[in-house]
């Protein structure tokens, strides 16, 4: 029996990402790129930096009022961000 090594491009890319362990970095980049769309342009103006570490999104804001206001909608933000990357990527948000 002749075996075939044929794979779709999607399968090849997925295998490469898995082999080089790049999935987490790509997911983090997608989350950060989606922040302005999810939070809105007004809030993103006050966002200094974003990074993900151990399934926690850290958001540094330069407005205490916005930080306080966003703390009330953490669960909604987590759901929206996870939905934007089609996976449960983050469990918690910490505002700095």
LINPE-V886110 format. One record per backbone hydrogen bond with DSSP energy under -1.0 kcal/mol. NH is the residue of the N-H (numbers start at 0). CO is the residue of the C=O. Records with the same first field share a line. If there is no record, write none. Layout:
NH: CO, CO
This chain:
11: 7
12: 8
13: 9
14: 10
15: 11
16: 12
17: 13
18: 14
19: 15
21: 16
25: 21
26: 22
27: 23
28: 24
29: 25
30: 26
31: 27
32: 28
33: 29
37: 33
38: 34
39: 35
43: 39
44: 40
45: 42
47: 59
48: 59
50: 57
52: 55
55: 52
56: 91
57: 50
58: 93
59: 48
61: 45
66: 62
67: 63
68: 64
69: 65
70: 66
71: 68
72: 69
76: 72
77: 73
78: 74
79: 75
80: 76
81: 77
82: 78
83: 79
86: 81
88: 86
90: 54
91: 54
93: 56
95: 58
